[in-house]
Amino acid sequence: MRASWKAFLQDESGVTAIEYGILAASMAAAIGLIFGSDGVFITALKDRFQSIANQITTTNNNAK
């Protein structure tokens, strides 16, 4: 009984898969928090794209 318990505690098969699963879940949660709401990151990204669109429009109007 003692030998089987010791073997069970030393068995590391499947540990890597569990670690990758935890890592993937953590990354999914972080991405969800960053992109899931209108936070600072999303607002800054929208503002930057709007600035680029305004510059394109201005350049296009000046070329006419």
PDBQT receptor file of N, H, CA, C and O in Angstrom, charges set to zero:
ATOM      1  N   MET A   1       0.827  -1.201   0.000  1.00  0.00    +0.000 N 
ATOM      2  CA  MET A   1       0.000   0.000   0.000  1.00  0.00    +0.000 C 
ATOM      3  C   MET A   1       0.867   1.259   0.000  1.00  0.00    +0.000 C 
ATOM      4  O   MET A   1       0.602   2.221  -0.721  1.00  0.00    +0.000 OA
ATOM      5  N   ARG A   2       1.898   1.222   0.822  1.00  0.00    +0.000 N 
ATOM      6  H   ARG A   2       2.113   0.440   1.407  1.00  0.00    +0.000 HD
ATOM      7  CA  ARG A   2       2.784   2.371   0.925  1.00  0.00    +0.000 C 
ATOM      8  C   ARG A   2       3.513   2.631  -0.392  1.00  0.00    +0.000 C 
ATOM      9  O   ARG A   2       3.697   3.785  -0.780  1.00  0.00    +0.000 OA
ATOM     10  N   ALA A   3       3.920   1.592  -1.065  1.00  0.00    +0.000 N 
ATOM     11  H   ALA A   3       3.770   0.655  -0.750  1.00  0.00    +0.000 HD
ATOM     12  CA  ALA A   3       4.634   1.727  -2.339  1.00  0.00    +0.000 C 
ATOM     13  C   ALA A   3       3.719   2.314  -3.406  1.00  0.00    +0.000 C 
ATOM     14  O   ALA A   3       4.149   3.155  -4.196  1.00  0.00    +0.000 OA
ATOM     15  N   SER A   4       2.474   1.882  -3.435  1.00  0.00    +0.000 N 
ATOM     16  H   SER A   4       2.125   1.199  -2.794  1.00  0.00    +0.000 HD
ATOM     17  CA  SER A   4       1.552   2.423  -4.439  1.00  0.00    +0.000 C 
ATOM     18  C   SER A   4       1.234   3.893  -4.162  1.00  0.00    +0.000 C 
ATOM     19  O   SER A   4       1.084   4.675  -5.101  1.00  0.00    +0.000 OA
ATOM     20  N   TRP A   5       1.130   4.278  -2.902  1.00  0.00    +0.000 N 
ATOM     21  H   TRP A   5       1.252   3.643  -2.139  1.00  0.00    +0.000 HD
ATOM     22  CA  TRP A   5       0.893   5.681  -2.547  1.00  0.00    +0.000 C 
ATOM     23  C   TRP A   5       2.088   6.539  -2.949  1.00  0.00    +0.000 C 
ATOM     24  O   TRP A   5       1.920   7.637  -3.480  1.00  0.00    +0.000 OA
ATOM     25  N   LYS A   6       3.304   6.032  -2.692  1.00  0.00    +0.000 N 
ATOM     26  H   LYS A   6       3.440   5.141  -2.261  1.00  0.00    +0.000 HD
ATOM     27  CA  LYS A   6       4.517   6.752  -3.074  1.00  0.00    +0.000 C 
ATOM     28  C   LYS A   6       4.607   6.889  -4.593  1.00  0.00    +0.000 C 
ATOM     29  O   LYS A   6       4.990   7.945  -5.096  1.00  0.00    +0.000 OA
ATOM     30  N   ALA A   7       4.264   5.848  -5.314  1.00  0.00    +0.000 N 
ATOM     31  H   ALA A   7       3.953   4.990  -4.906  1.00  0.00    +0.000 HD
ATOM     32  CA  ALA A   7       4.279   5.891  -6.782  1.00  0.00    +0.000 C 
ATOM     33  C   ALA A   7       3.259   6.900  -7.292  1.00  0.00    +0.000 C 
ATOM     34  O   ALA A   7       3.524   7.627  -8.249  1.00  0.00    +0.000 OA
ATOM     35  N   PHE A   8       2.092   6.943  -6.653  1.00  0.00    +0.000 N 
ATOM     36  H   PHE A   8       1.877   6.352  -5.876  1.00  0.00    +0.000 HD
ATOM     37  CA  PHE A   8       1.057   7.899  -7.049  1.00  0.00    +0.000 C 
ATOM     38  C   PHE A   8       1.541   9.336  -6.857  1.00  0.00    +0.000 C 
ATOM     39  O   PHE A   8       1.313  10.181  -7.722  1.00  0.00    +0.000 OA
ATOM     40  N   LEU A   9       2.197   9.620  -5.749  1.00  0.00    +0.000 N 
ATOM     41  H   LEU A   9       2.381   8.933  -5.046  1.00  0.00    +0.000 HD
ATOM     42  CA  LEU A   9       2.673  10.974  -5.465  1.00  0.00    +0.000 C 
ATOM     43  C   LEU A   9       3.809  11.392  -6.393  1.00  0.00    +0.000 C 
ATOM     44  O   LEU A   9       3.977  12.580  -6.665  1.00  0.00    +0.000 OA
ATOM     45  N   GLN A  10       4.592  10.427  -6.881  1.00  0.00    +0.000 N 
ATOM     46  H   GLN A  10       4.455   9.461  -6.660  1.00  0.00    +0.000 HD
ATOM     47  CA  GLN A  10       5.709  10.747  -7.763  1.00  0.00    +0.000 C 
ATOM     48  C   GLN A  10       5.320  10.748  -9.236  1.00  0.00    +0.000 C 
ATOM     49  O   GLN A  10       6.121  11.158 -10.076  1.00  0.00    +0.000 OA
ATOM     50  N   ASP A  11       4.134  10.307  -9.564  1.00  0.00    +0.000 N 
ATOM     51  H   ASP A  11       3.483   9.973  -8.881  1.00  0.00    +0.000 HD
ATOM     52  CA  ASP A  11       3.689  10.249 -10.958  1.00  0.00    +0.000 C 
ATOM     53  C   ASP A  11       3.396  11.661 -11.454  1.00  0.00    +0.000 C 
ATOM     54  O   ASP A  11       2.561  12.365 -10.886  1.00  0.00    +0.000 OA
ATOM     55  N   GLU A  12       4.085  12.070 -12.512  1.00  0.00    +0.000 N 
ATOM     56  H   GLU A  12       4.763  11.498 -12.974  1.00  0.00    +0.000 HD
ATOM     57  CA  GLU A  12       3.914  13.416 -13.059  1.00  0.00    +0.000 C 
ATOM     58  C   GLU A  12       3.289  13.409 -14.447  1.00  0.00    +0.000 C 
ATOM     59  O   GLU A  12       3.321  14.429 -15.135  1.00  0.00    +0.000 OA
ATOM     60  N   SER A  13       2.736  12.316 -14.863  1.00  0.00    +0.000 N 
ATOM     61  H   SER A  13       2.709  11.487 -14.303  1.00  0.00    +0.000 HD
ATOM     62  CA  SER A  13       2.116  12.265 -16.191  1.00  0.00    +0.000 C 
ATOM     63  C   SER A  13       0.857  13.116 -16.196  1.00  0.00    +0.000 C 
ATOM     64  O   SER A  13       0.034  13.036 -15.284  1.00  0.00    +0.000 OA
ATOM     65  N   GLY A  14       0.719  13.918 -17.218  1.00  0.00    +0.000 N 
ATOM     66  H   GLY A  14       1.388  13.984 -17.959  1.00  0.00    +0.000 HD
ATOM     67  CA  GLY A  14      -0.443  14.792 -17.335  1.00  0.00    +0.000 C 
ATOM     68  C   GLY A  14      -0.267  16.157 -16.702  1.00  0.00    +0.000 C 
ATOM     69  O   GLY A  14      -1.113  17.033 -16.881  1.00  0.00    +0.000 OA
ATOM     70  N   VAL A  15       0.811  16.354 -15.969  1.00  0.00    +0.000 N 
ATOM     71  H   VAL A  15       1.498  15.642 -15.824  1.00  0.00    +0.000 HD
ATOM     72  CA  VAL A  15       1.024  17.630 -15.289  1.00  0.00    +0.000 C 
ATOM     73  C   VAL A  15       1.220  18.755 -16.303  1.00  0.00    +0.000 C 
ATOM     74  O   VAL A  15       0.700  19.854 -16.114  1.00  0.00    +0.000 OA
ATOM     75  N   THR A  16       1.956  18.492 -17.362  1.00  0.00    +0.000 N 
ATOM     76  H   THR A  16       2.379  17.598 -17.515  1.00  0.00    +0.000 HD
ATOM     77  CA  THR A  16       2.202  19.519 -18.372  1.00  0.00    +0.000 C 
ATOM     78  C   THR A  16       0.903  19.953 -19.037  1.00  0.00    +0.000 C 
ATOM     79  O   THR A  16       0.692  21.141 -19.280  1.00  0.00    +0.000 OA
ATOM     80  N   ALA A  17       0.038  18.998 -19.330  1.00  0.00    +0.000 N 
ATOM     81  H   ALA A  17       0.209  18.033 -19.133  1.00  0.00    +0.000 HD
ATOM     82  CA  ALA A  17      -1.247  19.337 -19.941  1.00  0.00    +0.000 C 
ATOM     83  C   ALA A  17      -2.079  20.212 -19.012  1.00  0.00    +0.000 C 
ATOM     84  O   ALA A  17      -2.738  21.151 -19.459  1.00  0.00    +0.000 OA
ATOM     85  N   ILE A  18      -2.048  19.907 -17.737  1.00  0.00    +0.000 N 
ATOM     86  H   ILE A  18      -1.513  19.144 -17.374  1.00  0.00    +0.000 HD
ATOM     87  CA  ILE A  18      -2.788  20.714 -16.761  1.00  0.00    +0.000 C 
ATOM     88  C   ILE A  18      -2.197  22.121 -16.694  1.00  0.00    +0.000 C 
ATOM     89  O   ILE A  18      -2.932  23.107 -16.638  1.00  0.00    +0.000 OA
ATOM     90  N   GLU A  19      -0.872  22.210 -16.701  1.00  0.00    +0.000 N 
ATOM     91  H   GLU A  19      -0.275  21.409 -16.747  1.00  0.00    +0.000 HD
ATOM     92  CA  GLU A  19      -0.227  23.527 -16.663  1.00  0.00    +0.000 C 
ATOM     93  C   GLU A  19      -0.590  24.353 -17.891  1.00  0.00    +0.000 C 
ATOM     94  O   GLU A  19      -0.867  25.547 -17.775  1.00  0.00    +0.000 OA
ATOM     95  N   TYR A  20      -0.589  23.730 -19.065  1.00  0.00    +0.000 N 
ATOM     96  H   TYR A  20      -0.363  22.761 -19.159  1.00  0.00    +0.000 HD
ATOM     97  CA  TYR A  20      -0.980  24.451 -20.281  1.00  0.00    +0.000 C 
ATOM     98  C   TYR A  20      -2.451  24.862 -20.224  1.00  0.00    +0.000 C 
ATOM     99  O   TYR A  20      -2.809  25.935 -20.709  1.00  0.00    +0.000 OA
ATOM    100  N   GLY A  21      -3.286  24.042 -19.653  1.00  0.00    +0.000 N 
ATOM    101  H   GLY A  21      -2.996  23.170 -19.259  1.00  0.00    +0.000 HD
ATOM    102  CA  GLY A  21      -4.700  24.390 -19.501  1.00  0.00    +0.000 C 
ATOM    103  C   GLY A  21      -4.893  25.596 -18.599  1.00  0.00    +0.000 C 
ATOM    104  O   GLY A  21      -5.691  26.485 -18.897  1.00  0.00    +0.000 OA
ATOM    105  N   ILE A  22      -4.159  25.622 -17.496  1.00  0.00    +0.000 N 
ATOM    106  H   ILE A  22      -3.510  24.900 -17.254  1.00  0.00    +0.000 HD
ATOM    107  CA  ILE A  22      -4.236  26.762 -16.578  1.00  0.00    +0.000 C 
ATOM    108  C   ILE A  22      -3.709  28.027 -17.256  1.00  0.00    +0.000 C 
ATOM    109  O   ILE A  22      -4.285  29.104 -17.104  1.00  0.00    +0.000 OA
ATOM    110  N   LEU A  23      -2.617  27.892 -18.001  1.00  0.00    +0.000 N 
ATOM    111  H   LEU A  23      -2.150  27.017 -18.124  1.00  0.00    +0.000 HD
ATOM    112  CA  LEU A  23      -2.054  29.035 -18.724  1.00  0.00    +0.000 C 
ATOM    113  C   LEU A  23      -3.035  29.570 -19.762  1.00  0.00    +0.000 C 
ATOM    114  O   LEU A  23      -3.216  30.782 -19.876  1.00  0.00    +0.000 OA
ATOM    115  N   ALA A  24      -3.668  28.676 -20.518  1.00  0.00    +0.000 N 
ATOM    116  H   ALA A  24      -3.521  27.691 -20.425  1.00  0.00    +0.000 HD
ATOM    117  CA  ALA A  24      -4.638  29.098 -21.535  1.00  0.00    +0.000 C 
ATOM    118  C   ALA A  24      -5.841  29.786 -20.895  1.00  0.00    +0.000 C 
ATOM    119  O   ALA A  24      -6.323  30.794 -21.411  1.00  0.00    +0.000 OA
ATOM    120  N   ALA A  25      -6.324  29.253 -19.785  1.00  0.00    +0.000 N 
ATOM    121  H   ALA A  25      -5.933  28.434 -19.366  1.00  0.00    +0.000 HD
ATOM    122  CA  ALA A  25      -7.463  29.869 -19.101  1.00  0.00    +0.000 C 
ATOM    123  C   ALA A  25      -7.097  31.252 -18.569  1.00  0.00    +0.000 C 
ATOM    124  O   ALA A  25      -7.909  32.176 -18.627  1.00  0.00    +0.000 OA
ATOM    125  N   SER A  26      -5.888  31.395 -18.055  1.00  0.00    +0.000 N 
ATOM    126  H   SER A  26      -5.228  30.644 -18.008  1.00  0.00    +0.000 HD
ATOM    127  CA  SER A  26      -5.433  32.697 -17.553  1.00  0.00    +0.000 C 
ATOM    128  C   SER A  26      -5.329  33.717 -18.677  1.00  0.00    +0.000 C 
ATOM    129  O   SER A  26      -5.731  34.870 -18.519  1.00  0.00    +0.000 OA
ATOM    130  N   MET A  27      -4.789  33.287 -19.812  1.00  0.00    +0.000 N 
ATOM    131  H   MET A  27      -4.463  32.350 -19.940  1.00  0.00    +0.000 HD
ATOM    132  CA  MET A  27      -4.672  34.201 -20.951  1.00  0.00    +0.000 C 
ATOM    133  C   MET A  27      -6.048  34.598 -21.477  1.00  0.00    +0.000 C 
ATOM    134  O   MET A  27      -6.264  35.757 -21.832  1.00  0.00    +0.000 OA
ATOM    135  N   ALA A  28      -6.975  33.651 -21.530  1.00  0.00    +0.000 N 
ATOM    136  H   ALA A  28      -6.799  32.709 -21.241  1.00  0.00    +0.000 HD
ATOM    137  CA  ALA A  28      -8.325  33.961 -21.995  1.00  0.00    +0.000 C 
ATOM    138  C   ALA A  28      -8.999  34.962 -21.061  1.00  0.00    +0.000 C 
ATOM    139  O   ALA A  28      -9.688  35.874 -21.515  1.00  0.00    +0.000 OA
ATOM    140  N   ALA A  29      -8.800  34.790 -19.764  1.00  0.00    +0.000 N 
ATOM    141  H   ALA A  29      -8.239  34.049 -19.394  1.00  0.00    +0.000 HD
ATOM    142  CA  ALA A  29      -9.386  35.723 -18.801  1.00  0.00    +0.000 C 
ATOM    143  C   ALA A  29      -8.780  37.119 -18.953  1.00  0.00    +0.000 C 
ATOM    144  O   ALA A  29      -9.498  38.117 -18.899  1.00  0.00    +0.000 OA
ATOM    145  N   ALA A  30      -7.461  37.189 -19.143  1.00  0.00    +0.000 N 
ATOM    146  H   ALA A  30      -6.877  36.377 -19.186  1.00  0.00    +0.000 HD
ATOM    147  CA  ALA A  30      -6.803  38.488 -19.308  1.00  0.00    +0.000 C 
ATOM    148  C   ALA A  30      -7.270  39.183 -20.582  1.00  0.00    +0.000 C 
ATOM    149  O   ALA A  30      -7.536  40.385 -20.571  1.00  0.00    +0.000 OA
ATOM    150  N   ILE A  31      -7.372  38.439 -21.673  1.00  0.00    +0.000 N 
ATOM    151  H   ILE A  31      -7.156  37.462 -21.682  1.00  0.00    +0.000 HD
ATOM    152  CA  ILE A  31      -7.844  39.023 -22.934  1.00  0.00    +0.000 C 
ATOM    153  C   ILE A  31      -9.285  39.492 -22.790  1.00  0.00    +0.000 C 
ATOM    154  O   ILE A  31      -9.648  40.551 -23.304  1.00  0.00    +0.000 OA
ATOM    155  N   GLY A  32     -10.098  38.721 -22.103  1.00  0.00    +0.000 N 
ATOM    156  H   GLY A  32      -9.803  37.861 -21.686  1.00  0.00    +0.000 HD
ATOM    157  CA  GLY A  32     -11.484  39.114 -21.872  1.00  0.00    +0.000 C 
ATOM    158  C   GLY A  32     -11.589  40.394 -21.063  1.00  0.00    +0.000 C 
ATOM    159  O   GLY A  32     -12.439  41.241 -21.340  1.00  0.00    +0.000 OA
ATOM    160  N   LEU A  33     -10.732  40.535 -20.068  1.00  0.00    +0.000 N 
ATOM    161  H   LEU A  33     -10.042  39.847 -19.844  1.00  0.00    +0.000 HD
ATOM    162  CA  LEU A  33     -10.755  41.754 -19.258  1.00  0.00    +0.000 C 
ATOM    163  C   LEU A  33     -10.267  42.965 -20.042  1.00  0.00    +0.000 C 
ATOM    164  O   LEU A  33     -10.794  44.065 -19.875  1.00  0.00    +0.000 OA
ATOM    165  N   ILE A  34      -9.268  42.773 -20.891  1.00  0.00    +0.000 N 
ATOM    166  H   ILE A  34      -8.840  41.879 -21.026  1.00  0.00    +0.000 HD
ATOM    167  CA  ILE A  34      -8.715  43.894 -21.650  1.00  0.00    +0.000 C 
ATOM    168  C   ILE A  34      -9.680  44.356 -22.737  1.00  0.00    +0.000 C 
ATOM    169  O   ILE A  34      -9.936  45.551 -22.878  1.00  0.00    +0.000 OA
ATOM    170  N   PHE A  35     -10.215  43.408 -23.501  1.00  0.00    +0.000 N 
ATOM    171  H   PHE A  35     -10.008  42.437 -23.386  1.00  0.00    +0.000 HD
ATOM    172  CA  PHE A  35     -11.030  43.762 -24.662  1.00  0.00    +0.000 C 
ATOM    173  C   PHE A  35     -12.530  43.698 -24.398  1.00  0.00    +0.000 C 
ATOM    174  O   PHE A  35     -13.314  44.100 -25.258  1.00  0.00    +0.000 OA
ATOM    175  N   GLY A  36     -12.944  43.214 -23.260  1.00  0.00    +0.000 N 
ATOM    176  H   GLY A  36     -12.307  42.887 -22.561  1.00  0.00    +0.000 HD
ATOM    177  CA  GLY A  36     -14.357  42.988 -23.003  1.00  0.00    +0.000 C 
ATOM    178  C   GLY A  36     -15.140  44.207 -22.577  1.00  0.00    +0.000 C 
ATOM    179  O   GLY A  36     -16.370  44.193 -22.636  1.00  0.00    +0.000 OA
ATOM    180  N   SER A  37     -14.484  45.241 -22.158  1.00  0.00    +0.000 N 
ATOM    181  H   SER A  37     -13.485  45.253 -22.109  1.00  0.00    +0.000 HD
ATOM    182  CA  SER A  37     -15.213  46.418 -21.681  1.00  0.00    +0.000 C 
ATOM    183  C   SER A  37     -14.595  47.673 -22.280  1.00  0.00    +0.000 C 
ATOM    184  O   SER A  37     -13.511  47.623 -22.862  1.00  0.00    +0.000 OA
ATOM    185  N   ASP A  38     -15.280  48.783 -22.138  1.00  0.00    +0.000 N 
ATOM    186  H   ASP A  38     -16.161  48.823 -21.666  1.00  0.00    +0.000 HD
ATOM    187  CA  ASP A  38     -14.752  50.059 -22.626  1.00  0.00    +0.000 C 
ATOM    188  C   ASP A  38     -13.809  50.649 -21.583  1.00  0.00    +0.000 C 
ATOM    189  O   ASP A  38     -14.112  51.660 -20.951  1.00  0.00    +0.000 OA
ATOM    190  N   GLY A  39     -12.686  50.010 -21.420  1.00  0.00    +0.000 N 
ATOM    191  H   GLY A  39     -12.439  49.188 -21.934  1.00  0.00    +0.000 HD
ATOM    192  CA  GLY A  39     -11.691  50.473 -20.472  1.00  0.00    +0.000 C 
ATOM    193  C   GLY A  39     -10.734  51.452 -21.116  1.00  0.00    +0.000 C 
ATOM    194  O   GLY A  39     -10.976  51.952 -22.215  1.00  0.00    +0.000 OA
ATOM    195  N   VAL A  40      -9.668  51.712 -20.433  1.00  0.00    +0.000 N 
ATOM    196  H   VAL A  40      -9.471  51.306 -19.541  1.00  0.00    +0.000 HD
ATOM    197  CA  VAL A  40      -8.666  52.665 -20.890  1.00  0.00    +0.000 C 
ATOM    198  C   VAL A  40      -8.041  52.201 -22.195  1.00  0.00    +0.000 C 
ATOM    199  O   VAL A  40      -7.822  53.009 -23.097  1.00  0.00    +0.000 OA
ATOM    200  N   PHE A  41      -7.752  50.911 -22.309  1.00  0.00    +0.000 N 
ATOM    201  H   PHE A  41      -7.931  50.255 -21.576  1.00  0.00    +0.000 HD
ATOM    202  CA  PHE A  41      -7.101  50.383 -23.510  1.00  0.00    +0.000 C 
ATOM    203  C   PHE A  41      -7.985  50.545 -24.731  1.00  0.00    +0.000 C 
ATOM    204  O   PHE A  41      -7.523  51.004 -25.775  1.00  0.00    +0.000 OA
ATOM    205  N   ILE A  42      -9.252  50.172 -24.612  1.00  0.00    +0.000 N 
ATOM    206  H   ILE A  42      -9.627  49.799 -23.763  1.00  0.00    +0.000 HD
ATOM    207  CA  ILE A  42     -10.181  50.260 -25.746  1.00  0.00    +0.000 C 
ATOM    208  C   ILE A  42     -10.390  51.716 -26.139  1.00  0.00    +0.000 C 
ATOM    209  O   ILE A  42     -10.420  52.038 -27.327  1.00  0.00    +0.000 OA
ATOM    210  N   THR A  43     -10.534  52.591 -25.163  1.00  0.00    +0.000 N 
ATOM    211  H   THR A  43     -10.510  52.330 -24.198  1.00  0.00    +0.000 HD
ATOM    212  CA  THR A  43     -10.726  54.016 -25.452  1.00  0.00    +0.000 C 
ATOM    213  C   THR A  43      -9.516  54.593 -26.177  1.00  0.00    +0.000 C 
ATOM    214  O   THR A  43      -9.671  55.334 -27.147  1.00  0.00    +0.000 OA
ATOM    215  N   ALA A  44      -8.319  54.260 -25.716  1.00  0.00    +0.000 N 
ATOM    216  H   ALA A  44      -8.193  53.658 -24.928  1.00  0.00    +0.000 HD
ATOM    217  CA  ALA A  44      -7.102  54.750 -26.378  1.00  0.00    +0.000 C 
ATOM    218  C   ALA A  44      -7.000  54.211 -27.801  1.00  0.00    +0.000 C 
ATOM    219  O   ALA A  44      -6.599  54.933 -28.714  1.00  0.00    +0.000 OA
ATOM    220  N   LEU A  45      -7.359  52.952 -27.988  1.00  0.00    +0.000 N 
ATOM    221  H   LEU A  45      -7.685  52.366 -27.247  1.00  0.00    +0.000 HD
ATOM    222  CA  LEU A  45      -7.310  52.356 -29.322  1.00  0.00    +0.000 C 
ATOM    223  C   LEU A  45      -8.306  53.025 -30.265  1.00  0.00    +0.000 C 
ATOM    224  O   LEU A  45      -7.974  53.319 -31.414  1.00  0.00    +0.000 OA
ATOM    225  N   LYS A  46      -9.524  53.266 -29.785  1.00  0.00    +0.000 N 
ATOM    226  H   LYS A  46      -9.794  53.027 -28.852  1.00  0.00    +0.000 HD
ATOM    227  CA  LYS A  46     -10.538  53.945 -30.606  1.00  0.00    +0.000 C 
ATOM    228  C   LYS A  46     -10.095  55.363 -30.959  1.00  0.00    +0.000 C 
ATOM    229  O   LYS A  46     -10.260  55.807 -32.095  1.00  0.00    +0.000 OA
ATOM    230  N   ASP A  47      -9.533  56.071 -29.978  1.00  0.00    +0.000 N 
ATOM    231  H   ASP A  47      -9.399  55.710 -29.055  1.00  0.00    +0.000 HD
ATOM    232  CA  ASP A  47      -9.062  57.439 -30.224  1.00  0.00    +0.000 C 
ATOM    233  C   ASP A  47      -7.946  57.458 -31.263  1.00  0.00    +0.000 C 
ATOM    234  O   ASP A  47      -7.905  58.346 -32.115  1.00  0.00    +0.000 OA
ATOM    235  N   ARG A  48      -7.048  56.490 -31.198  1.00  0.00    +0.000 N 
ATOM    236  H   ARG A  48      -7.081  55.769 -30.507  1.00  0.00    +0.000 HD
ATOM    237  CA  ARG A  48      -5.940  56.444 -32.155  1.00  0.00    +0.000 C 
ATOM    238  C   ARG A  48      -6.450  56.170 -33.566  1.00  0.00    +0.000 C 
ATOM    239  O   ARG A  48      -6.010  56.809 -34.522  1.00  0.00    +0.000 OA
ATOM    240  N   PHE A  49      -7.377  55.223 -33.699  1.00  0.00    +0.000 N 
ATOM    241  H   PHE A  49      -7.735  54.704 -32.922  1.00  0.00    +0.000 HD
ATOM    242  CA  PHE A  49      -7.940  54.939 -35.020  1.00  0.00    +0.000 C 
ATOM    243  C   PHE A  49      -8.708  56.137 -35.565  1.00  0.00    +0.000 C 
ATOM    244  O   PHE A  49      -8.661  56.403 -36.766  1.00  0.00    +0.000 OA
ATOM    245  N   GLN A  50      -9.412  56.858 -34.705  1.00  0.00    +0.000 N 
ATOM    246  H   GLN A  50      -9.450  56.642 -33.730  1.00  0.00    +0.000 HD
ATOM    247  CA  GLN A  50     -10.131  58.050 -35.143  1.00  0.00    +0.000 C 
ATOM    248  C   GLN A  50      -9.154  59.124 -35.604  1.00  0.00    +0.000 C 
ATOM    249  O   GLN A  50      -9.411  59.814 -36.591  1.00  0.00    +0.000 OA
ATOM    250  N   SER A  51      -8.041  59.270 -34.901  1.00  0.00    +0.000 N 
ATOM    251  H   SER A  51      -7.832  58.710 -34.099  1.00  0.00    +0.000 HD
ATOM    252  CA  SER A  51      -7.014  60.230 -35.299  1.00  0.00    +0.000 C 
ATOM    253  C   SER A  51      -6.439  59.886 -36.671  1.00  0.00    +0.000 C 
ATOM    254  O   SER A  51      -6.227  60.772 -37.499  1.00  0.00    +0.000 OA
ATOM    255  N   ILE A  52      -6.191  58.615 -36.907  1.00  0.00    +0.000 N 
ATOM    256  H   ILE A  52      -6.363  57.896 -36.234  1.00  0.00    +0.000 HD
ATOM    257  CA  ILE A  52      -5.679  58.184 -38.215  1.00  0.00    +0.000 C 
ATOM    258  C   ILE A  52      -6.710  58.451 -39.305  1.00  0.00    +0.000 C 
ATOM    259  O   ILE A  52      -6.359  58.918 -40.388  1.00  0.00    +0.000 OA
ATOM    260  N   ALA A  53      -7.977  58.158 -39.026  1.00  0.00    +0.000 N 
ATOM    261  H   ALA A  53      -8.262  57.778 -38.146  1.00  0.00    +0.000 HD
ATOM    262  CA  ALA A  53      -9.040  58.407 -40.006  1.00  0.00    +0.000 C 
ATOM    263  C   ALA A  53      -9.150  59.894 -40.317  1.00  0.00    +0.000 C 
ATOM    264  O   ALA A  53      -9.345  60.273 -41.472  1.00  0.00    +0.000 OA
ATOM    265  N   ASN A  54      -9.028  60.735 -39.300  1.00  0.00    +0.000 N 
ATOM    266  H   ASN A  54      -8.870  60.427 -38.362  1.00  0.00    +0.000 HD
ATOM    267  CA  ASN A  54      -9.082  62.186 -39.518  1.00  0.00    +0.000 C 
ATOM    268  C   ASN A  54      -7.914  62.665 -40.377  1.00  0.00    +0.000 C 
ATOM    269  O   ASN A  54      -8.093  63.521 -41.243  1.00  0.00    +0.000 OA
ATOM    270  N   GLN A  55      -6.732  62.124 -40.145  1.00  0.00    +0.000 N 
ATOM    271  H   GLN A  55      -6.586  61.429 -39.441  1.00  0.00    +0.000 HD
ATOM    272  CA  GLN A  55      -5.568  62.504 -40.950  1.00  0.00    +0.000 C 
ATOM    273  C   GLN A  55      -5.738  62.076 -42.402  1.00  0.00    +0.000 C 
ATOM    274  O   GLN A  55      -5.366  62.813 -43.315  1.00  0.00    +0.000 OA
ATOM    275  N   ILE A  56      -6.291  60.901 -42.615  1.00  0.00    +0.000 N 
ATOM    276  H   ILE A  56      -6.592  60.303 -41.873  1.00  0.00    +0.000 HD
ATOM    277  CA  ILE A  56      -6.535  60.431 -43.986  1.00  0.00    +0.000 C 
ATOM    278  C   ILE A  56      -7.545  61.335 -44.681  1.00  0.00    +0.000 C 
ATOM    279  O   ILE A  56      -7.355  61.704 -45.840  1.00  0.00    +0.000 OA
ATOM    280  N   THR A  57      -8.619  61.692 -43.978  1.00  0.00    +0.000 N 
ATOM    281  H   THR A  57      -8.773  61.392 -43.036  1.00  0.00    +0.000 HD
ATOM    282  CA  THR A  57      -9.641  62.568 -44.548  1.00  0.00    +0.000 C 
ATOM    283  C   THR A  57      -9.059  63.936 -44.886  1.00  0.00    +0.000 C 
ATOM    284  O   THR A  57      -9.326  64.479 -45.959  1.00  0.00    +0.000 OA
ATOM    285  N   THR A  58      -8.267  64.493 -43.977  1.00  0.00    +0.000 N 
ATOM    286  H   THR A  58      -8.051  64.052 -43.106  1.00  0.00    +0.000 HD
ATOM    287  CA  THR A  58      -7.647  65.797 -44.211  1.00  0.00    +0.000 C 
ATOM    288  C   THR A  58      -6.708  65.751 -45.409  1.00  0.00    +0.000 C 
ATOM    289  O   THR A  58      -6.718  66.654 -46.245  1.00  0.00    +0.000 OA
ATOM    290  N   THR A  59      -5.910  64.715 -45.492  1.00  0.00    +0.000 N 
ATOM    291  H   THR A  59      -5.901  63.981 -44.813  1.00  0.00    +0.000 HD
ATOM    292  CA  THR A  59      -4.984  64.570 -46.619  1.00  0.00    +0.000 C 
ATOM    293  C   THR A  59      -5.739  64.428 -47.927  1.00  0.00    +0.000 C 
ATOM    294  O   THR A  59      -5.343  64.996 -48.944  1.00  0.00    +0.000 OA
ATOM    295  N   ASN A  60      -6.817  63.677 -47.902  1.00  0.00    +0.000 N 
ATOM    296  H   ASN A  60      -7.139  63.215 -47.076  1.00  0.00    +0.000 HD
ATOM    297  CA  ASN A  60      -7.636  63.482 -49.102  1.00  0.00    +0.000 C 
ATOM    298  C   ASN A  60      -8.286  64.794 -49.535  1.00  0.00    +0.000 C 
ATOM    299  O   ASN A  60      -8.328  65.098 -50.727  1.00  0.00    +0.000 OA
ATOM    300  N   ASN A  61      -8.791  65.571 -48.582  1.00  0.00    +0.000 N 
ATOM    301  H   ASN A  61      -8.757  65.324 -47.614  1.00  0.00    +0.000 HD
ATOM    302  CA  ASN A  61      -9.426  66.853 -48.913  1.00  0.00    +0.000 C 
ATOM    303  C   ASN A  61      -8.409  67.864 -49.438  1.00  0.00    +0.000 C 
ATOM    304  O   ASN A  61      -8.733  68.665 -50.316  1.00  0.00    +0.000 OA
ATOM    305  N   ASN A  62      -7.194  67.838 -48.916  1.00  0.00    +0.000 N 
ATOM    306  H   ASN A  62      -6.931  67.188 -48.204  1.00  0.00    +0.000 HD
ATOM    307  CA  ASN A  62      -6.152  68.768 -49.372  1.00  0.00    +0.000 C 
ATOM    308  C   ASN A  62      -5.635  68.403 -50.758  1.00  0.00    +0.000 C 
ATOM    309  O   ASN A  62      -5.114  69.264 -51.467  1.00  0.00    +0.000 OA
ATOM    310  N   ALA A  63      -5.768  67.157 -51.149  1.00  0.00    +0.000 N 
ATOM    311  H   ALA A  63      -6.191  66.458 -50.573  1.00  0.00    +0.000 HD
ATOM    312  CA  ALA A  63      -5.275  66.713 -52.454  1.00  0.00    +0.000 C 
ATOM    313  C   ALA A  63      -6.212  67.118 -53.578  1.00  0.00    +0.000 C 
ATOM    314  O   ALA A  63      -5.816  67.098 -54.744  1.00  0.00    +0.000 OA
ATOM    315  N   LYS A  64      -7.438  67.484 -53.257  1.00  0.00    +0.000 N 
ATOM    316  H   LYS A  64      -7.759  67.500 -52.311  1.00  0.00    +0.000 HD
ATOM    317  CA  LYS A  64      -8.423  67.843 -54.295  1.00  0.00    +0.000 C 
ATOM    318  C   LYS A  64      -8.199  69.219 -54.824  1.00  0.00    +0.000 C 
ATOM    319  O   LYS A  64      -8.937  69.672 -55.698  1.00  0.00    +0.000 OA
TER     320      LYS A  64
